[in-house]
Amino acid sequence: MLQNQITHIDLDSFFVSVECRSNSKLLGKPVAIGGAGDRGVVASCSYEARKYGVHSAMPGKLARQLCPDLIFLKGDYESYSTASNEVTKIIEESVPLFEKTSIDEFYMDMTGMDQFFGTLKYTKELREKIIHETGLPISFGLSKNKTVSKIATGLAKPNGYKYVTYGEEKPFLAPLSVRKIPMIGEKTAENLRKMGVQKIYTLQEMPVRLMESAFGKHGIMMWEKANAIDHASITPYVDRKSLSSEETFEKDTMDIQMLESLIVSMTEDLCFKLRKENFLAGCISVKIRYSDFNTHTQQIKMPYTAADHLLIPQVKELFRKLYNRRMLIRLVGVRLSQLVRGHHQIHLFNDSESQINLYQAMDYINKRFGNKAVHRAVTTGIKTRSFNPFNGITK
């Protein structure tokens, strides 16, 4: 039976690396991408900046205090998307099965390649090819599953690799902090610390039922990951082209308040879907169909984002421009297009730390308790015939 061989690839300080590729004068300097103002947030930073304590999602004001010489760049998501596509194309031509989980992160299934090339040798050559052809630094981890490989990549950074051989997964994980497990954040780590668990080896030895009692199904997942158990498979890479939603009414309407509430709800749902699947949209369009079946559409391009508080005003403005015939409306729709993979849940270049925390909290609740568990008050009580927020998804 073949042993699983899963490679995790991560482009190092991706946004900054793309900027350095365009401007060599930035190499070796503390650089941050994001907003430098009082409400701005760091989206990415160089390793030179990290030495001062700067990190992603940190308020820009604090980052400047920690590193007075920090070079702040606003960022260009289109150039990052182009660079990501360059890497994706190389991987696509080299590996039969891979998964792209964000703009700068990939999993590759290398199972069986030991029979022909040697998995480690082949992955090292692929890494060197990506570096040579794109000029971007890259790290990878190789092991029997996603969890161990991702942790290995983190330890290999910057610009390195780590191979965890079959059977050595638990000893490899044992001395590491529980924070190295991808699903464990600050709050969970603090709760574990109160239970006397700070290192993975302690978590490995805990009864799984105790973890379940303390954390529910997430406790079981943490225990499994600590023990190098991860059965998650590689999801074949197919990028979406757009996300859309539309509603045809049983009875044509001129209720503007209801129509605006509906397109707000559609936009809210589509943005949640974007963030859930790590996408950002660069174009938004609104469609209306009058009772005489004449259909009109307007669209607008905007900076890449997945934040509904940025998109909803655009949607409402497009609708108001479209609705100029004062006729009954038969259908309305919203479409997000020019999608790119995005590593962050919302547009970190412009949003404040409190806005980021709000979205993360809302998304967590909606993922756990179902879509619309938390939503804007304006969308409460909308009653339509068959509203499906994802009925127009295309790939």
C-alpha positions in Angstrom: 0.0 0.0 0.0 1.3 3.4 -1.0 2.2 5.9 1.8 0.5 9.3 1.5 2.9 12.1 0.6 1.4 15.5 0.9 3.4 18.7 0.2 2.4 22.1 1.6 3.8 25.1 -0.3 3.7 28.7 1.0 5.1 31.8 -0.7 7.2 33.7 1.9 5.9 37.2 2.9 4.1 37.0 -0.5 2.8 40.6 -0.9 6.2 42.0 0.2 8.1 39.6 -2.0 6.1 40.7 -5.1 6.8 44.4 -4.2 10.5 43.6 -3.8 10.5 41.8 -7.2 9.3 45.1 -8.7 11.6 47.3 -6.6 14.9 45.8 -5.6 15.6 48.8 -3.3 13.1 47.3 -0.8 15.2 44.1 -0.4 16.5 43.7 3.1 14.4 46.5 4.6 11.5 46.5 7.0 8.5 46.7 4.7 4.7 46.5 5.5 1.7 46.3 3.2 -1.4 47.9 4.4 -2.7 51.1 6.0 -0.2 53.3 7.9 -2.9 55.6 9.4 -4.5 55.4 12.8 -7.2 53.1 11.5 -5.0 51.1 9.0 -3.9 47.5 9.5 -0.8 45.5 8.4 -1.8 43.0 5.7 1.7 41.6 5.3 5.3 42.4 6.4 8.9 41.5 5.6 11.0 39.3 7.9 13.1 42.4 8.7 9.9 44.1 10.0 9.0 41.0 12.0 12.2 41.3 14.0 10.7 44.5 15.6 7.5 42.6 16.5 5.4 43.7 13.5 2.9 41.1 12.2 -0.1 40.7 10.1 -3.4 42.2 11.3 -1.5 44.6 13.6 -2.7 48.3 13.7 -0.5 50.4 11.4 0.0 53.0 14.1 1.4 50.4 16.5 3.6 48.9 13.7 5.2 52.4 13.2 5.8 52.7 16.9 7.6 49.4 17.0 9.6 50.1 13.8 10.1 53.8 13.1 11.9 53.0 9.8 9.1 50.8 8.6 8.3 51.4 4.9 4.5 51.3 4.3 3.1 50.4 0.9 -0.6 50.5 0.1 -0.4 47.3 -2.0 -1.6 46.3 -5.4 -3.8 43.2 -5.3 -3.9 42.9 -9.0 -0.1 42.4 -9.2 -0.3 39.9 -6.4 -3.0 38.0 -8.2 -0.9 38.0 -11.4 2.1 36.6 -9.4 -0.1 34.0 -7.8 -1.3 32.9 -11.2 2.3 32.5 -12.4 3.0 30.1 -9.5 -0.3 28.3 -10.0 0.5 27.7 -13.7 3.9 26.1 -12.9 2.3 23.8 -10.3 -0.5 22.9 -12.6 2.0 21.8 -15.3 4.1 19.8 -12.8 1.6 18.1 -10.4 -1.4 15.9 -11.3 -3.4 16.9 -8.2 -3.1 20.1 -6.1 -5.3 22.4 -4.1 -5.0 26.1 -3.9 -6.2 27.3 -0.5 -5.3 31.0 -0.8 -3.5 33.4 -3.0 -0.1 32.2 -1.7 -0.7 28.7 -0.4 -1.0 25.3 -2.0 -1.3 21.6 -1.1 0.0 18.9 -3.6 -0.6 15.2 -3.5 2.7 13.5 -4.3 1.6 10.0 -3.3 3.2 7.4 -5.5 5.9 9.6 -7.0 8.6 7.9 -4.9 8.3 5.0 -7.4 9.5 7.2 -10.2 11.4 10.3 -9.1 11.7 10.5 -5.3 9.1 12.7 -3.7 11.5 15.0 -1.8 13.8 15.3 -4.8 10.9 16.2 -7.1 9.4 18.7 -4.7 12.8 20.4 -4.2 13.2 20.7 -8.0 9.7 22.1 -8.3 10.5 24.7 -5.6 13.7 25.7 -7.4 11.8 26.0 -10.7 9.2 28.3 -9.1 12.0 30.5 -7.5 13.9 30.6 -10.8 10.9 31.5 -13.0 9.1 33.9 -10.7 11.8 35.3 -8.5 9.7 34.7 -5.4 11.0 32.9 -2.2 9.0 29.8 -1.3 9.0 27.3 1.5 7.5 23.8 1.7 6.8 21.0 4.2 6.4 17.3 3.1 4.8 14.6 5.2 2.0 12.1 5.2 -0.9 14.6 5.7 -1.9 18.3 5.5 -1.6 19.2 9.1 2.0 18.0 9.6 3.1 19.4 6.3 1.7 22.8 7.1 3.4 22.9 10.5 6.6 21.8 8.8 6.4 24.6 6.3 6.1 27.1 9.2 9.3 25.8 10.7 11.1 25.8 7.3 10.5 29.5 6.8 12.0 31.7 5.4 12.9 30.2 2.0 13.5 26.6 3.2 11.9 23.1 3.4 11.3 20.4 5.9 10.7 16.7 5.3 9.0 14.7 8.1 9.5 11.0 7.3 6.8 8.4 7.7 6.5 7.3 11.3 8.3 10.4 12.7 5.3 12.7 12.8 4.4 12.5 16.5 8.0 13.0 17.7 8.3 15.9 15.3 5.2 17.6 16.7 5.7 16.7 20.4 8.1 19.5 21.5 6.2 22.3 19.7 3.8 24.8 21.2 0.1 24.0 20.8 -0.2 27.3 18.9 1.6 25.5 16.0 -1.6 23.5 15.3 -3.4 25.5 12.6 -6.8 25.5 14.3 -5.6 26.7 17.7 -5.8 30.4 18.2 -5.0 32.7 21.1 -8.1 32.1 23.1 -8.1 28.3 22.7 -4.4 28.2 23.6 -5.2 30.2 26.7 -7.9 27.7 27.7 -5.5 24.8 27.1 -2.9 26.6 29.2 -5.3 26.7 32.1 -5.6 23.0 31.7 -1.9 22.6 31.9 -1.4 22.1 28.2 1.2 24.2 26.4 3.2 21.7 24.4 1.8 19.3 21.8 3.3 16.3 23.7 1.0 17.0 26.6 -2.0 17.2 24.3 -0.9 13.9 22.6 -1.1 12.2 26.0 -4.5 13.6 27.1 -7.6 11.3 27.0 -9.5 12.2 23.8 -12.8 12.1 25.8 -11.5 14.8 28.2 -10.8 17.0 25.2 -14.3 16.4 23.8 -15.8 17.2 27.2 -13.9 20.5 27.3 -14.1 21.6 23.7 -16.7 19.5 22.0 -16.0 18.2 18.5 -13.2 20.8 18.1 -11.5 19.1 21.1 -11.4 15.8 19.2 -10.0 17.5 16.1 -7.3 19.2 18.2 -6.3 15.8 19.8 -6.2 14.1 16.4 -4.0 16.8 14.8 -1.7 16.7 17.8 -1.4 13.0 17.2 -0.7 13.6 13.5 -4.1 12.2 12.5 -5.6 14.1 9.5 -7.6 12.3 6.8 -8.4 15.5 4.8 -7.9 14.9 1.1 -6.7 17.2 -1.6 -9.6 19.2 -3.2 -8.8 19.5 -6.9 -8.1 23.0 -7.9 -10.9 24.7 -9.9 -11.1 28.5 -9.6 -14.4 30.3 -9.6 -15.0 33.0 -12.1 -18.0 34.6 -10.4 -20.6 34.4 -7.7 -24.1 35.6 -8.3 -27.6 35.6 -6.8 -30.9 36.6 -8.3 -34.6 36.5 -7.4 -37.7 36.3 -9.6 -40.8 37.4 -7.8 -44.2 35.6 -7.9 -45.8 39.0 -8.2 -44.0 42.0 -9.9 -43.3 44.8 -7.4 -42.4 48.4 -7.0 -41.6 48.1 -3.3 -38.2 49.9 -3.3 -37.5 49.4 0.3 -38.0 45.6 0.0 -35.9 45.5 -3.2 -33.0 47.4 -1.6 -33.2 45.1 1.5 -33.1 42.1 -0.8 -30.0 43.2 -2.7 -28.3 44.0 0.5 -29.1 40.5 1.8 -27.8 39.0 -1.4 -24.6 41.0 -1.2 -24.1 40.0 2.5 -24.6 36.3 1.6 -22.2 36.5 -1.4 -19.5 38.2 0.6 -19.8 35.6 3.4 -19.3 33.0 0.6 -16.2 34.9 -0.7 -14.6 35.0 2.7 -15.4 31.4 3.5 -13.7 30.2 0.3 -10.8 32.7 0.4 -11.8 34.9 -2.5 -11.9 38.6 -3.2 -13.9 40.3 -5.9 -12.8 43.1 -8.3 -16.1 43.8 -10.0 -19.8 44.0 -8.9 -22.9 44.2 -11.0 -26.6 44.6 -10.4 -29.4 43.3 -12.7 -33.1 44.2 -12.9 -35.8 42.9 -15.2 -38.9 44.9 -15.6 -42.4 43.4 -16.0 -42.2 43.8 -19.8 -39.1 41.5 -19.6 -36.6 44.2 -20.6 -33.4 43.5 -18.6 -30.8 46.0 -17.6 -27.4 45.6 -16.0 -24.8 48.0 -14.6 -21.4 47.1 -13.1 -18.5 48.8 -11.5 -14.9 47.8 -10.8 -13.4 48.4 -7.4 -10.4 47.5 -5.3 -10.4 43.8 -4.5 -12.4 43.0 -1.4 -14.8 40.6 0.3 -16.2 43.1 2.8 -19.9 43.7 2.5 -19.7 47.1 4.2 -17.6 48.3 1.2 -19.8 46.5 -1.5 -23.3 47.3 -0.2 -23.1 51.0 -0.9 -22.0 50.2 -4.4 -24.8 47.8 -4.9 -27.4 50.3 -3.7 -26.0 53.0 -5.9 -26.0 50.7 -9.0 -29.6 49.8 -8.3 -30.7 53.4 -8.0 -29.1 54.2 -11.4 -30.7 51.2 -13.0 -34.3 51.8 -11.7 -35.3 54.7 -13.8 -38.4 53.6 -15.6 -40.8 53.5 -12.6 -42.2 50.2 -13.8 -43.0 47.0 -11.9 -39.9 44.8 -11.4 -39.9 41.1 -12.1 -36.3 40.2 -11.1 -33.3 41.6 -9.3 -29.8 40.1 -9.1 -26.3 40.8 -7.8 -23.1 39.4 -9.3 -19.5 39.5 -8.0 -16.8 38.7 -10.6 -13.1 39.1 -11.4 -12.5 36.8 -8.4 -9.0 36.2 -7.1 -7.8 34.1 -4.3 -7.3 36.1 -1.1 -5.4 35.1 2.0 -7.3 37.5 4.3 -10.9 37.4 5.2 -11.5 41.0 4.4 -9.7 43.9 2.7 -7.0 44.6 5.2 -5.6 47.4 3.2 -8.4 49.8 4.2 -10.2 48.3 7.2 -9.6 48.9 10.9 -8.7 46.3 13.5 -12.2 46.6 15.0 -13.8 46.0 11.6 -11.6 42.9 11.0 -12.6 41.5 14.5 -16.3 42.1 13.7 -16.1 40.2 10.4 -14.2 37.3 12.0 -16.8 37.1 14.8 -19.7 37.3 12.4 -18.2 34.6 10.1 -17.5 32.3 13.0 -21.1 32.5 14.2 -22.5 32.0 10.8 -20.3 29.1 10.0 -21.2 27.4 13.4 -24.9 28.2 13.5 -25.8 28.6 9.8 -25.9 31.4 7.3 -27.9 34.4 8.5 -27.5 33.6 12.2 -26.0 37.1 12.3 -27.0 39.6 9.7 -27.9 43.3 9.1 -31.2 44.4 10.6 -32.3 45.8 7.3 -32.5 42.3 5.9 -34.7 40.9 8.6 -38.1 39.7 7.6 -37.5 39.5 3.8 -40.0 37.1 2.4 -39.5 35.9 -1.2 -40.6 32.9 -3.2 -37.4 31.0 -3.6 -34.4 33.1 -2.6 -31.2 31.1 -3.0 -28.1 33.2 -2.3 -25.8 30.9 -4.4 -28.1 30.0 -7.2 -25.9 31.6 -9.8 -22.4 30.2 -8.9 -20.1 29.6 -11.8 -16.6 28.3 -12.1 
